[in-house]
């Protein structure tokens, strides 16, 4: 490969990285019989619009009973379609190592992490990324929205995963529902 070609390739990579330089990723995990990690990312510019389009978002645990929780989960995909275009990244995985790899590839400016898994990410992701605890992020409205989306996706994906045989089946079901 010639010097000219190498320079072109390097410039293209830099342009691609600059597109996501202001990326904010929220990582959440849901644990039951099985574990699922939800990763959601958006650019800093889209965050205010995302927040204004999602006043209906709440944490699953805020549901008073099982019926209310079921209704919220059933309505989530339709409501999620209104905010999906403002998200740059929506991924699920049952393995934290895979989520770590995704984060390293995306190289976000800010990473919002569930309090219980904070230490794993702080040690494992040797990035120059600002890592914020979910409990602190929930005090800021824009970051709270992103964190709640990750919470809901992780919860819904885990529920599907507990009733499925493979991860591919879960992803297929979630795509069909319009979540992935």
Residue pairs with C-beta under 8 A, 6 or more apart in sequence:
1 9
17 107
20 43
20 88
20 106
20 107
20 108
21 109
22 43
22 44
22 45
22 109
23 41
23 42
23 43
23 44
23 88
23 89
23 106
23 107
23 108
23 109
23 110
24 41
24 42
24 43
24 44
24 47
24 108
24 109
24 110
24 111
24 112
24 143
24 146
25 39
25 40
25 41
25 89
25 103
25 106
25 108
25 110
25 111
25 112
26 39
26 40
26 41
26 111
26 112
26 113
26 134
26 137
26 143
26 146
26 147
26 149
26 150
27 37
27 38
27 39
27 99
27 103
27 111
27 112
27 113
27 114
27 117
27 121
27 150
28 37
28 38
28 114
28 134
28 147
28 150
28 151
28 153
28 154
29 35
29 36
29 37
29 38
29 96
29 114
29 116
29 117
29 154
30 36
30 38
30 151
30 154
30 155
30 157
30 158
31 158
32 158
32 159
32 162
33 162
34 94
34 158
34 161
34 162
35 94
35 158
36 92
36 93
36 94
36 154
36 157
36 158
36 161
37 92
37 93
37 94
37 95
37 96
37 98
37 99
37 154
38 91
38 92
38 150
38 151
38 152
38 153
38 154
38 155
38 157
39 89
39 90
39 91
39 92
39 93
39 99
39 102
39 103
39 150
40 87
40 89
40 90
40 146
40 149
40 150
40 153
41 87
41 88
41 89
41 90
41 106
41 108
41 146
42 50
42 86
42 87
42 88
42 89
42 146
43 88
44 109
46 86
46 87
46 88
47 142
47 143
47 145
47 146
48 142
49 86
50 83
50 86
50 87
50 142
50 145
50 146
51 141
51 142
51 145
53 82
53 83
53 86
54 79
54 82
54 83
54 145
54 148
54 149
56 79
57 145
57 148
57 149
57 152
58 72
58 148
59 148
59 151
59 152
60 69
60 72
60 73
60 151
60 152
60 155
63 69
63 72
73 155
73 156
73 159
76 152
76 156
76 179
77 177
77 178
77 179
78 178
80 149
80 178
80 179
81 178
83 149
84 90
84 178
87 149
89 102
89 106
90 153
90 179
90 180
91 99
91 102
91 180
92 153
92 154
92 157
92 170
92 171
92 174
92 180
93 99
93 102
93 167
94 161
94 167
96 117
96 120
100 121
100 124
100 125
103 111
103 121
103 125
103 127
103 129
104 125
104 127
107 127
107 129
108 127
108 129
109 129
109 130
110 129
110 130
110 131
110 132
111 121
111 125
111 127
111 129
111 130
111 131
111 132
112 132
112 133
112 134
112 137
112 143
112 146
112 147
112 150
113 121
113 122
113 131
113 132
113 133
113 134
114 134
115 133
115 134
115 135
118 131
118 133
121 131
122 131
125 131
132 143
134 147
137 143
137 144
137 146
137 147
138 144
138 147
153 179
156 174
156 179
157 170
157 174
157 179
160 170
160 173
160 174
161 167
161 170
164 170
164 173
171 180
174 180
